[in-house]
Amino acid sequence: MSEFGNMMREVEGVGIGLDDCCAIQIADDTYRIIASQERSVAHRLFMDQDKLRHEILEPHRDFRSLAQLRDVTKPLGIPAPSPL
């Protein structure tokens, strides 16, 4: 994840990283996180002023709004325990 974190420091917007055995399914303007292994999750990274934010997105069966995924003004997942 550290290489991904370094990349996200240089670009605008939200980046989604995926653990092994995890996927993001997009349908129209919605998404869901799915995983075949219990501990596989997605990671949402974005810059907040000068700080890299990293949230863990756990798998979920329901489809959610892509607009929410891109909205950096509201927390969406669990804050990651350590910075990248």
PDB file with one MODEL, atoms N, CA, C and O in Angstrom:
MODEL        1
ATOM      1  N   MET A   1       0.810  -1.205   0.000  1.00  0.00           N
ATOM      2  CA  MET A   1       0.000   0.000   0.000  1.00  0.00           C
ATOM      3  C   MET A   1       0.851   1.265   0.000  1.00  0.00           C
ATOM      4  O   MET A   1       0.360   2.322  -0.398  1.00  0.00           O
ATOM      5  N   SER A   2       2.105   1.194   0.431  1.00  0.00           N
ATOM      6  CA  SER A   2       2.898   2.419   0.530  1.00  0.00           C
ATOM      7  C   SER A   2       3.147   3.046  -0.838  1.00  0.00           C
ATOM      8  O   SER A   2       3.150   4.271  -0.955  1.00  0.00           O
ATOM      9  N   GLU A   3       3.356   2.238  -1.871  1.00  0.00           N
ATOM     10  CA  GLU A   3       3.523   2.791  -3.218  1.00  0.00           C
ATOM     11  C   GLU A   3       2.245   3.478  -3.679  1.00  0.00           C
ATOM     12  O   GLU A   3       2.297   4.537  -4.304  1.00  0.00           O
ATOM     13  N   PHE A   4       1.121   2.891  -3.379  1.00  0.00           N
ATOM     14  CA  PHE A   4      -0.168   3.492  -3.730  1.00  0.00           C
ATOM     15  C   PHE A   4      -0.345   4.810  -2.986  1.00  0.00           C
ATOM     16  O   PHE A   4      -0.800   5.796  -3.566  1.00  0.00           O
ATOM     17  N   GLY A   5       0.013   4.830  -1.707  1.00  0.00           N
ATOM     18  CA  GLY A   5      -0.069   6.055  -0.923  1.00  0.00           C
ATOM     19  C   GLY A   5       0.804   7.156  -1.510  1.00  0.00           C
ATOM     20  O   GLY A   5       0.377   8.307  -1.597  1.00  0.00           O
ATOM     21  N   ASN A   6       2.015   6.812  -1.911  1.00  0.00           N
ATOM     22  CA  ASN A   6       2.904   7.794  -2.534  1.00  0.00           C
ATOM     23  C   ASN A   6       2.301   8.332  -3.824  1.00  0.00           C
ATOM     24  O   ASN A   6       2.385   9.531  -4.091  1.00  0.00           O
ATOM     25  N   MET A   7       1.702   7.474  -4.616  1.00  0.00           N
ATOM     26  CA  MET A   7       1.065   7.903  -5.862  1.00  0.00           C
ATOM     27  C   MET A   7      -0.095   8.848  -5.580  1.00  0.00           C
ATOM     28  O   MET A   7      -0.265   9.848  -6.278  1.00  0.00           O
ATOM     29  N   MET A   8      -0.892   8.540  -4.568  1.00  0.00           N
ATOM     30  CA  MET A   8      -2.065   9.367  -4.262  1.00  0.00           C
ATOM     31  C   MET A   8      -1.681  10.730  -3.704  1.00  0.00           C
ATOM     32  O   MET A   8      -2.487  11.660  -3.744  1.00  0.00           O
ATOM     33  N   ARG A   9      -0.473  10.862  -3.189  1.00  0.00           N
ATOM     34  CA  ARG A   9       0.001  12.173  -2.726  1.00  0.00           C
ATOM     35  C   ARG A   9       0.206  13.134  -3.902  1.00  0.00           C
ATOM     36  O   ARG A   9       0.234  14.352  -3.723  1.00  0.00           O
ATOM     37  N   GLU A  10       0.345  12.576  -5.091  1.00  0.00           N
ATOM     38  CA  GLU A  10       0.666  13.382  -6.274  1.00  0.00           C
ATOM     39  C   GLU A  10      -0.533  13.652  -7.190  1.00  0.00           C
ATOM     40  O   GLU A  10      -0.412  14.424  -8.142  1.00  0.00           O
ATOM     41  N   VAL A  11      -1.664  13.042  -6.924  1.00  0.00           N
ATOM     42  CA  VAL A  11      -2.827  13.202  -7.804  1.00  0.00           C
ATOM     43  C   VAL A  11      -4.039  13.699  -7.017  1.00  0.00           C
ATOM     44  O   VAL A  11      -4.124  13.515  -5.803  1.00  0.00           O
ATOM     45  N   GLU A  12      -4.949  14.314  -7.709  1.00  0.00           N
ATOM     46  CA  GLU A  12      -6.191  14.765  -7.082  1.00  0.00           C
ATOM     47  C   GLU A  12      -7.228  13.659  -7.111  1.00  0.00           C
ATOM     48  O   GLU A  12      -7.173  12.753  -7.942  1.00  0.00           O
ATOM     49  N   GLY A  13      -8.171  13.750  -6.193  1.00  0.00           N
ATOM     50  CA  GLY A  13      -9.292  12.821  -6.190  1.00  0.00           C
ATOM     51  C   GLY A  13      -9.080  11.645  -5.266  1.00  0.00           C
ATOM     52  O   GLY A  13      -8.176  11.632  -4.431  1.00  0.00           O
ATOM     53  N   VAL A  14      -9.933  10.665  -5.438  1.00  0.00           N
ATOM     54  CA  VAL A  14      -9.962   9.480  -4.584  1.00  0.00           C
ATOM     55  C   VAL A  14      -9.368   8.302  -5.336  1.00  0.00           C
ATOM     56  O   VAL A  14      -9.629   8.114  -6.524  1.00  0.00           O
ATOM     57  N   GLY A  15      -8.572   7.518  -4.638  1.00  0.00           N
ATOM     58  CA  GLY A  15      -8.054   6.272  -5.188  1.00  0.00           C
ATOM     59  C   GLY A  15      -8.559   5.108  -4.361  1.00  0.00           C
ATOM     60  O   GLY A  15      -8.668   5.201  -3.138  1.00  0.00           O
ATOM     61  N   ILE A  16      -8.865   4.018  -5.032  1.00  0.00           N
ATOM     62  CA  ILE A  16      -9.332   2.813  -4.354  1.00  0.00           C
ATOM     63  C   ILE A  16      -8.314   1.705  -4.593  1.00  0.00           C
ATOM     64  O   ILE A  16      -8.049   1.327  -5.734  1.00  0.00           O
ATOM     65  N   GLY A  17      -7.753   1.192  -3.516  1.00  0.00           N
ATOM     66  CA  GLY A  17      -6.851   0.045  -3.588  1.00  0.00           C
ATOM     67  C   GLY A  17      -7.571  -1.177  -3.062  1.00  0.00           C
ATOM     68  O   GLY A  17      -8.438  -1.075  -2.193  1.00  0.00           O
ATOM     69  N   LEU A  18      -7.212  -2.325  -3.588  1.00  0.00           N
ATOM     70  CA  LEU A  18      -7.899  -3.563  -3.209  1.00  0.00           C
ATOM     71  C   LEU A  18      -6.903  -4.608  -2.734  1.00  0.00           C
ATOM     72  O   LEU A  18      -5.879  -4.841  -3.377  1.00  0.00           O
ATOM     73  N   ASP A  19      -7.209  -5.234  -1.606  1.00  0.00           N
ATOM     74  CA  ASP A  19      -6.417  -6.376  -1.156  1.00  0.00           C
ATOM     75  C   ASP A  19      -6.604  -7.526  -2.137  1.00  0.00           C
ATOM     76  O   ASP A  19      -7.531  -7.521  -2.947  1.00  0.00           O
ATOM     77  N   ASP A  20      -5.713  -8.512  -2.055  1.00  0.00           N
ATOM     78  CA  ASP A  20      -5.927  -9.748  -2.799  1.00  0.00           C
ATOM     79  C   ASP A  20      -7.281 -10.325  -2.398  1.00  0.00           C
ATOM     80  O   ASP A  20      -7.693 -10.200  -1.244  1.00  0.00           O
ATOM     81  N   CYS A  21      -7.957 -10.939  -3.320  1.00  0.00           N
ATOM     82  CA  CYS A  21      -9.255 -11.590  -3.089  1.00  0.00           C
ATOM     83  C   CYS A  21     -10.372 -10.591  -2.812  1.00  0.00           C
ATOM     84  O   CYS A  21     -11.387 -10.956  -2.218  1.00  0.00           O
ATOM     85  N   CYS A  22     -10.206  -9.336  -3.231  1.00  0.00           N
ATOM     86  CA  CYS A  22     -11.220  -8.305  -3.051  1.00  0.00           C
ATOM     87  C   CYS A  22     -11.455  -7.623  -4.398  1.00  0.00           C
ATOM     88  O   CYS A  22     -10.540  -7.502  -5.212  1.00  0.00           O
ATOM     89  N   ALA A  23     -12.690  -7.181  -4.620  1.00  0.00           N
ATOM     90  CA  ALA A  23     -13.030  -6.516  -5.882  1.00  0.00           C
ATOM     91  C   ALA A  23     -14.061  -5.431  -5.624  1.00  0.00           C
ATOM     92  O   ALA A  23     -14.786  -5.459  -4.629  1.00  0.00           O
ATOM     93  N   ILE A  24     -14.111  -4.477  -6.540  1.00  0.00           N
ATOM     94  CA  ILE A  24     -15.169  -3.477  -6.529  1.00  0.00           C
ATOM     95  C   ILE A  24     -16.039  -3.749  -7.745  1.00  0.00           C
ATOM     96  O   ILE A  24     -15.540  -3.851  -8.866  1.00  0.00           O
ATOM     97  N   GLN A  25     -17.322  -3.864  -7.523  1.00  0.00           N
ATOM     98  CA  GLN A  25     -18.288  -4.079  -8.602  1.00  0.00           C
ATOM     99  C   GLN A  25     -19.041  -2.776  -8.807  1.00  0.00           C
ATOM    100  O   GLN A  25     -19.607  -2.222  -7.865  1.00  0.00           O
ATOM    101  N   ILE A  26     -19.044  -2.289 -10.047  1.00  0.00           N
ATOM    102  CA  ILE A  26     -19.723  -1.037 -10.376  1.00  0.00           C
ATOM    103  C   ILE A  26     -20.890  -1.343 -11.295  1.00  0.00           C
ATOM    104  O   ILE A  26     -20.739  -2.041 -12.297  1.00  0.00           O
ATOM    105  N   ALA A  27     -22.049  -0.815 -10.947  1.00  0.00           N
ATOM    106  CA  ALA A  27     -23.262  -0.963 -11.753  1.00  0.00           C
ATOM    107  C   ALA A  27     -23.904   0.414 -11.861  1.00  0.00           C
ATOM    108  O   ALA A  27     -24.405   0.953 -10.875  1.00  0.00           O
ATOM    109  N   ASP A  28     -23.886   0.975 -13.053  1.00  0.00           N
ATOM    110  CA  ASP A  28     -24.408   2.324 -13.288  1.00  0.00           C
ATOM    111  C   ASP A  28     -23.702   3.309 -12.356  1.00  0.00           C
ATOM    112  O   ASP A  28     -22.483   3.462 -12.442  1.00  0.00           O
ATOM    113  N   ASP A  29     -24.427   3.970 -11.481  1.00  0.00           N
ATOM    114  CA  ASP A  29     -23.820   4.952 -10.591  1.00  0.00           C
ATOM    115  C   ASP A  29     -23.717   4.437  -9.157  1.00  0.00           C
ATOM    116  O   ASP A  29     -23.763   5.214  -8.204  1.00  0.00           O
ATOM    117  N   THR A  30     -23.576   3.103  -9.013  1.00  0.00           N
ATOM    118  CA  THR A  30     -23.449   2.485  -7.705  1.00  0.00           C
ATOM    119  C   THR A  30     -22.265   1.519  -7.701  1.00  0.00           C
ATOM    120  O   THR A  30     -21.744   1.145  -8.752  1.00  0.00           O
ATOM    121  N   TYR A  31     -21.856   1.127  -6.501  1.00  0.00           N
ATOM    122  CA  TYR A  31     -20.754   0.179  -6.350  1.00  0.00           C
ATOM    123  C   TYR A  31     -20.996  -0.680  -5.113  1.00  0.00           C
ATOM    124  O   TYR A  31     -21.814  -0.354  -4.253  1.00  0.00           O
ATOM    125  N   ARG A  32     -20.271  -1.768  -5.051  1.00  0.00           N
ATOM    126  CA  ARG A  32     -20.191  -2.545  -3.816  1.00  0.00           C
ATOM    127  C   ARG A  32     -18.811  -3.188  -3.758  1.00  0.00           C
ATOM    128  O   ARG A  32     -18.165  -3.404  -4.783  1.00  0.00           O
ATOM    129  N   ILE A  33     -18.378  -3.485  -2.549  1.00  0.00           N
ATOM    130  CA  ILE A  33     -17.095  -4.144  -2.311  1.00  0.00           C
ATOM    131  C   ILE A  33     -17.402  -5.603  -1.993  1.00  0.00           C
ATOM    132  O   ILE A  33     -18.204  -5.902  -1.108  1.00  0.00           O
ATOM    133  N   ILE A  34     -16.755  -6.502  -2.722  1.00  0.00           N
ATOM    134  CA  ILE A  34     -16.952  -7.932  -2.481  1.00  0.00           C
ATOM    135  C   ILE A  34     -15.588  -8.586  -2.242  1.00  0.00           C
ATOM    136  O   ILE A  34     -14.563  -8.110  -2.731  1.00  0.00           O
ATOM    137  N   ALA A  35     -15.594  -9.670  -1.491  1.00  0.00           N
ATOM    138  CA  ALA A  35     -14.347 -10.362  -1.171  1.00  0.00           C
ATOM    139  C   ALA A  35     -14.607 -11.846  -0.992  1.00  0.00           C
ATOM    140  O   ALA A  35     -15.664 -12.257  -0.514  1.00  0.00           O
ATOM    141  N   SER A  36     -13.616 -12.644  -1.387  1.00  0.00           N
ATOM    142  CA  SER A  36     -13.739 -14.086  -1.199  1.00  0.00           C
ATOM    143  C   SER A  36     -12.969 -14.573   0.032  1.00  0.00           C
ATOM    144  O   SER A  36     -13.068 -15.740   0.411  1.00  0.00           O
ATOM    145  N   GLN A  37     -12.213 -13.686   0.642  1.00  0.00           N
ATOM    146  CA  GLN A  37     -11.501 -14.005   1.877  1.00  0.00           C
ATOM    147  C   GLN A  37     -11.974 -13.060   2.975  1.00  0.00           C
ATOM    148  O   GLN A  37     -12.209 -11.879   2.721  1.00  0.00           O
ATOM    149  N   GLU A  38     -12.110 -13.566   4.171  1.00  0.00           N
ATOM    150  CA  GLU A  38     -12.699 -12.816   5.279  1.00  0.00           C
ATOM    151  C   GLU A  38     -11.988 -11.496   5.581  1.00  0.00           C
ATOM    152  O   GLU A  38     -12.654 -10.511   5.899  1.00  0.00           O
ATOM    153  N   ARG A  39     -10.695 -11.447   5.493  1.00  0.00           N
ATOM    154  CA  ARG A  39      -9.946 -10.235   5.878  1.00  0.00           C
ATOM    155  C   ARG A  39      -9.607  -9.320   4.701  1.00  0.00           C
ATOM    156  O   ARG A  39      -8.899  -8.331   4.888  1.00  0.00           O
ATOM    157  N   SER A  40     -10.078  -9.615   3.528  1.00  0.00           N
ATOM    158  CA  SER A  40      -9.796  -8.776   2.359  1.00  0.00           C
ATOM    159  C   SER A  40     -10.718  -7.562   2.362  1.00  0.00           C
ATOM    160  O   SER A  40     -11.929  -7.684   2.548  1.00  0.00           O
ATOM    161  N   VAL A  41     -10.124  -6.391   2.153  1.00  0.00           N
ATOM    162  CA  VAL A  41     -10.867  -5.135   2.180  1.00  0.00           C
ATOM    163  C   VAL A  41     -10.393  -4.225   1.054  1.00  0.00           C
ATOM    164  O   VAL A  41      -9.408  -4.508   0.372  1.00  0.00           O
ATOM    165  N   ALA A  42     -11.116  -3.133   0.880  1.00  0.00           N
ATOM    166  CA  ALA A  42     -10.700  -2.080  -0.043  1.00  0.00           C
ATOM    167  C   ALA A  42     -10.157  -0.919   0.785  1.00  0.00           C
ATOM    168  O   ALA A  42     -10.456  -0.791   1.972  1.00  0.00           O
ATOM    169  N   HIS A  43      -9.361  -0.082   0.141  1.00  0.00           N
ATOM    170  CA  HIS A  43      -8.744   1.064   0.806  1.00  0.00           C
ATOM    171  C   HIS A  43      -9.060   2.317   0.002  1.00  0.00           C
ATOM    172  O   HIS A  43      -8.791   2.370  -1.198  1.00  0.00           O
ATOM    173  N   ARG A  44      -9.629   3.325   0.655  1.00  0.00           N
ATOM    174  CA  ARG A  44      -9.926   4.602   0.005  1.00  0.00           C
ATOM    175  C   ARG A  44      -8.885   5.613   0.479  1.00  0.00           C
ATOM    176  O   ARG A  44      -8.763   5.887   1.673  1.00  0.00           O
ATOM    177  N   LEU A  45      -8.140   6.160  -0.475  1.00  0.00           N
ATOM    178  CA  LEU A  45      -7.096   7.127  -0.167  1.00  0.00           C
ATOM    179  C   LEU A  45      -7.373   8.429  -0.884  1.00  0.00           C
ATOM    180  O   LEU A  45      -7.834   8.438  -2.025  1.00  0.00           O
ATOM    181  N   PHE A  46      -7.088   9.533  -0.204  1.00  0.00           N
ATOM    182  CA  PHE A  46      -7.222  10.853  -0.814  1.00  0.00           C
ATOM    183  C   PHE A  46      -6.464  11.861   0.029  1.00  0.00           C
ATOM    184  O   PHE A  46      -6.216  11.636   1.214  1.00  0.00           O
ATOM    185  N   MET A  47      -6.102  12.960  -0.583  1.00  0.00           N
ATOM    186  CA  MET A  47      -5.414  14.030   0.132  1.00  0.00           C
ATOM    187  C   MET A  47      -6.445  14.959   0.760  1.00  0.00           C
ATOM    188  O   MET A  47      -7.441  15.325   0.135  1.00  0.00           O
ATOM    189  N   ASP A  48      -6.183  15.333   2.013  1.00  0.00           N
ATOM    190  CA  ASP A  48      -6.997  16.303   2.737  1.00  0.00           C
ATOM    191  C   ASP A  48      -6.039  17.411   3.147  1.00  0.00           C
ATOM    192  O   ASP A  48      -5.343  17.311   4.157  1.00  0.00           O
ATOM    193  N   GLN A  49      -6.018  18.469   2.344  1.00  0.00           N
ATOM    194  CA  GLN A  49      -5.016  19.518   2.463  1.00  0.00           C
ATOM    195  C   GLN A  49      -3.648  18.878   2.282  1.00  0.00           C
ATOM    196  O   GLN A  49      -3.351  18.399   1.188  1.00  0.00           O
ATOM    197  N   ASP A  50      -2.805  18.848   3.302  1.00  0.00           N
ATOM    198  CA  ASP A  50      -1.458  18.267   3.167  1.00  0.00           C
ATOM    199  C   ASP A  50      -1.342  16.868   3.759  1.00  0.00           C
ATOM    200  O   ASP A  50      -0.241  16.324   3.852  1.00  0.00           O
ATOM    201  N   LYS A  51      -2.464  16.283   4.160  1.00  0.00           N
ATOM    202  CA  LYS A  51      -2.429  14.981   4.820  1.00  0.00           C
ATOM    203  C   LYS A  51      -3.102  13.912   3.972  1.00  0.00           C
ATOM    204  O   LYS A  51      -4.193  14.118   3.440  1.00  0.00           O
ATOM    205  N   LEU A  52      -2.441  12.774   3.852  1.00  0.00           N
ATOM    206  CA  LEU A  52      -3.029  11.641   3.140  1.00  0.00           C
ATOM    207  C   LEU A  52      -4.005  10.935   4.071  1.00  0.00           C
ATOM    208  O   LEU A  52      -3.627  10.514   5.164  1.00  0.00           O
ATOM    209  N   ARG A  53      -5.247  10.804   3.648  1.00  0.00           N
ATOM    210  CA  ARG A  53      -6.268  10.086   4.420  1.00  0.00           C
ATOM    211  C   ARG A  53      -6.396   8.681   3.853  1.00  0.00           C
ATOM    212  O   ARG A  53      -6.350   8.478   2.640  1.00  0.00           O
ATOM    213  N   HIS A  54      -6.556   7.718   4.749  1.00  0.00           N
ATOM    214  CA  HIS A  54      -6.664   6.308   4.375  1.00  0.00           C
ATOM    215  C   HIS A  54      -7.803   5.699   5.179  1.00  0.00           C
ATOM    216  O   HIS A  54      -7.749   5.642   6.408  1.00  0.00           O
ATOM    217  N   GLU A  55      -8.826   5.247   4.479  1.00  0.00           N
ATOM    218  CA  GLU A  55      -9.967   4.601   5.122  1.00  0.00           C
ATOM    219  C   GLU A  55     -10.087   3.172   4.615  1.00  0.00           C
ATOM    220  O   GLU A  55      -9.823   2.890   3.446  1.00  0.00           O
ATOM    221  N   ILE A  56     -10.481   2.290   5.493  1.00  0.00           N
ATOM    222  CA  ILE A  56     -10.717   0.895   5.135  1.00  0.00           C
ATOM    223  C   ILE A  56     -12.198   0.725   4.824  1.00  0.00           C
ATOM    224  O   ILE A  56     -13.056   1.092   5.627  1.00  0.00           O
ATOM    225  N   LEU A  57     -12.488   0.168   3.656  1.00  0.00           N
ATOM    226  CA  LEU A  57     -13.868  -0.104   3.244  1.00  0.00           C
ATOM    227  C   LEU A  57     -14.080  -1.613   3.300  1.00  0.00           C
ATOM    228  O   LEU A  57     -13.504  -2.363   2.513  1.00  0.00           O
ATOM    229  N   GLU A  58     -14.897  -2.036   4.221  1.00  0.00           N
ATOM    230  CA  GLU A  58     -15.174  -3.462   4.365  1.00  0.00           C
ATOM    231  C   GLU A  58     -16.171  -3.914   3.300  1.00  0.00           C
ATOM    232  O   GLU A  58     -16.979  -3.117   2.823  1.00  0.00           O
ATOM    233  N   PRO A  59     -16.113  -5.186   2.931  1.00  0.00           N
ATOM    234  CA  PRO A  59     -17.074  -5.706   1.947  1.00  0.00           C
ATOM    235  C   PRO A  59     -18.514  -5.505   2.414  1.00  0.00           C
ATOM    236  O   PRO A  59     -18.812  -5.555   3.607  1.00  0.00           O
ATOM    237  N   HIS A  60     -19.393  -5.277   1.446  1.00  0.00           N
ATOM    238  CA  HIS A  60     -20.823  -5.116   1.733  1.00  0.00           C
ATOM    239  C   HIS A  60     -21.623  -5.582   0.537  1.00  0.00           C
ATOM    240  O   HIS A  60     -21.205  -5.412  -0.608  1.00  0.00           O
ATOM    241  N   ARG A  61     -22.768  -6.166   0.807  1.00  0.00           N
ATOM    242  CA  ARG A  61     -23.605  -6.736  -0.253  1.00  0.00           C
ATOM    243  C   ARG A  61     -24.438  -5.704  -0.993  1.00  0.00           C
ATOM    244  O   ARG A  61     -24.744  -5.873  -2.174  1.00  0.00           O
ATOM    245  N   ASP A  62     -24.802  -4.636  -0.300  1.00  0.00           N
ATOM    246  CA  ASP A  62     -25.665  -3.636  -0.919  1.00  0.00           C
ATOM    247  C   ASP A  62     -24.861  -2.714  -1.837  1.00  0.00           C
ATOM    248  O   ASP A  62     -23.676  -2.473  -1.608  1.00  0.00           O
ATOM    249  N   PHE A  63     -25.519  -2.206  -2.873  1.00  0.00           N
ATOM    250  CA  PHE A  63     -24.908  -1.242  -3.772  1.00  0.00           C
ATOM    251  C   PHE A  63     -25.076   0.149  -3.177  1.00  0.00           C
ATOM    252  O   PHE A  63     -26.145   0.501  -2.677  1.00  0.00           O
ATOM    253  N   ARG A  64     -23.997   0.939  -3.240  1.00  0.00           N
ATOM    254  CA  ARG A  64     -23.990   2.284  -2.672  1.00  0.00           C
ATOM    255  C   ARG A  64     -23.606   3.292  -3.752  1.00  0.00           C
ATOM    256  O   ARG A  64     -23.106   2.925  -4.815  1.00  0.00           O
ATOM    257  N   SER A  65     -23.844   4.533  -3.467  1.00  0.00           N
ATOM    258  CA  SER A  65     -23.637   5.607  -4.431  1.00  0.00           C
ATOM    259  C   SER A  65     -22.158   5.844  -4.727  1.00  0.00           C
ATOM    260  O   SER A  65     -21.350   5.995  -3.811  1.00  0.00           O
ATOM    261  N   LEU A  66     -21.809   5.875  -6.017  1.00  0.00           N
ATOM    262  CA  LEU A  66     -20.447   6.237  -6.414  1.00  0.00           C
ATOM    263  C   LEU A  66     -20.127   7.670  -6.002  1.00  0.00           C
ATOM    264  O   LEU A  66     -18.979   7.983  -5.687  1.00  0.00           O
ATOM    265  N   ALA A  67     -21.125   8.532  -6.004  1.00  0.00           N
ATOM    266  CA  ALA A  67     -20.902   9.919  -5.596  1.00  0.00           C
ATOM    267  C   ALA A  67     -20.387   9.969  -4.160  1.00  0.00           C
ATOM    268  O   ALA A  67     -19.518  10.782  -3.847  1.00  0.00           O
ATOM    269  N   GLN A  68     -20.908   9.117  -3.289  1.00  0.00           N
ATOM    270  CA  GLN A  68     -20.424   9.068  -1.904  1.00  0.00           C
ATOM    271  C   GLN A  68     -18.977   8.587  -1.848  1.00  0.00           C
ATOM    272  O   GLN A  68     -18.192   9.059  -1.026  1.00  0.00           O
ATOM    273  N   LEU A  69     -18.632   7.663  -2.709  1.00  0.00           N
ATOM    274  CA  LEU A  69     -17.274   7.139  -2.744  1.00  0.00           C
ATOM    275  C   LEU A  69     -16.283   8.237  -3.127  1.00  0.00           C
ATOM    276  O   LEU A  69     -15.155   8.255  -2.635  1.00  0.00           O
ATOM    277  N   ARG A  70     -16.695   9.138  -3.991  1.00  0.00           N
ATOM    278  CA  ARG A  70     -15.821  10.233  -4.447  1.00  0.00           C
ATOM    279  C   ARG A  70     -15.833  11.433  -3.509  1.00  0.00           C
ATOM    280  O   ARG A  70     -14.950  12.285  -3.605  1.00  0.00           O
ATOM    281  N   ASP A  71     -16.795  11.525  -2.614  1.00  0.00           N
ATOM    282  CA  ASP A  71     -16.955  12.683  -1.738  1.00  0.00           C
ATOM    283  C   ASP A  71     -15.960  12.608  -0.571  1.00  0.00           C
ATOM    284  O   ASP A  71     -16.122  11.795   0.339  1.00  0.00           O
ATOM    285  N   VAL A  72     -14.942  13.453  -0.606  1.00  0.00           N
ATOM    286  CA  VAL A  72     -13.915  13.421   0.432  1.00  0.00           C
ATOM    287  C   VAL A  72     -14.280  14.256   1.658  1.00  0.00           C
ATOM    288  O   VAL A  72     -13.518  14.307   2.624  1.00  0.00           O
ATOM    289  N   THR A  73     -15.436  14.905   1.623  1.00  0.00           N
ATOM    290  CA  THR A  73     -15.831  15.740   2.765  1.00  0.00           C
ATOM    291  C   THR A  73     -16.486  14.938   3.880  1.00  0.00           C
ATOM    292  O   THR A  73     -16.660  15.442   4.989  1.00  0.00           O
ATOM    293  N   LYS A  74     -16.849  13.696   3.592  1.00  0.00           N
ATOM    294  CA  LYS A  74     -17.524  12.861   4.594  1.00  0.00           C
ATOM    295  C   LYS A  74     -16.794  11.526   4.729  1.00  0.00           C
ATOM    296  O   LYS A  74     -16.466  10.893   3.725  1.00  0.00           O
ATOM    297  N   PRO A  75     -16.540  11.096   5.967  1.00  0.00           N
ATOM    298  CA  PRO A  75     -15.924   9.777   6.160  1.00  0.00           C
ATOM    299  C   PRO A  75     -16.837   8.689   5.603  1.00  0.00           C
ATOM    300  O   PRO A  75     -18.062   8.772   5.701  1.00  0.00           O
ATOM    301  N   LEU A  76     -16.227   7.685   5.028  1.00  0.00           N
ATOM    302  CA  LEU A  76     -16.998   6.600   4.431  1.00  0.00           C
ATOM    303  C   LEU A  76     -16.646   5.256   5.049  1.00  0.00           C
ATOM    304  O   LEU A  76     -17.494   4.370   5.148  1.00  0.00           O
ATOM    305  N   GLY A  77     -15.414   5.110   5.457  1.00  0.00           N
ATOM    306  CA  GLY A  77     -14.971   3.838   6.012  1.00  0.00           C
ATOM    307  C   GLY A  77     -14.348   4.000   7.376  1.00  0.00           C
ATOM    308  O   GLY A  77     -14.512   5.028   8.033  1.00  0.00           O
ATOM    309  N   ILE A  78     -13.644   2.994   7.789  1.00  0.00           N
ATOM    310  CA  ILE A  78     -12.959   2.984   9.077  1.00  0.00           C
ATOM    311  C   ILE A  78     -11.580   3.609   8.865  1.00  0.00           C
ATOM    312  O   ILE A  78     -10.863   3.205   7.950  1.00  0.00           O
ATOM    313  N   PRO A  79     -11.192   4.584   9.691  1.00  0.00           N
ATOM    314  CA  PRO A  79      -9.833   5.135   9.534  1.00  0.00           C
ATOM    315  C   PRO A  79      -8.791   4.033   9.690  1.00  0.00           C
ATOM    316  O   PRO A  79      -8.874   3.208  10.600  1.00  0.00           O
ATOM    317  N   ALA A  80      -7.825   4.032   8.802  1.00  0.00           N
ATOM    318  CA  ALA A  80      -6.769   3.010   8.868  1.00  0.00           C
ATOM    319  C   ALA A  80      -5.948   3.203  10.129  1.00  0.00           C
ATOM    320  O   ALA A  80      -5.746   4.340  10.556  1.00  0.00           O
ATOM    321  N   PRO A  81      -5.466   2.122  10.740  1.00  0.00           N
ATOM    322  CA  PRO A  81      -4.757   2.223  12.018  1.00  0.00           C
ATOM    323  C   PRO A  81      -3.405   2.931  11.948  1.00  0.00           C
ATOM    324  O   PRO A  81      -2.951   3.499  12.941  1.00  0.00           O
ATOM    325  N   SER A  82      -2.763   2.900  10.782  1.00  0.00           N
ATOM    326  CA  SER A  82      -1.446   3.544  10.684  1.00  0.00           C
ATOM    327  C   SER A  82      -1.325   4.243   9.340  1.00  0.00           C
ATOM    328  O   SER A  82      -1.900   3.789   8.351  1.00  0.00           O
ATOM    329  N   PRO A  83      -0.577   5.352   9.296  1.00  0.00           N
ATOM    330  CA  PRO A  83      -0.412   6.064   8.025  1.00  0.00           C
ATOM    331  C   PRO A  83       0.450   5.285   7.047  1.00  0.00           C
ATOM    332  O   PRO A  83       1.262   4.445   7.434  1.00  0.00           O
ATOM    333  N   LEU A  84       0.252   5.587   5.768  1.00  0.00           N
ATOM    334  CA  LEU A  84       1.079   4.956   4.725  1.00  0.00           C
ATOM    335  C   LEU A  84       2.367   5.706   4.560  1.00  0.00           C
ATOM    336  O   LEU A  84       3.197   5.331   3.732  1.00  0.00           O
TER     337      LEU A  84
ENDMDL
END
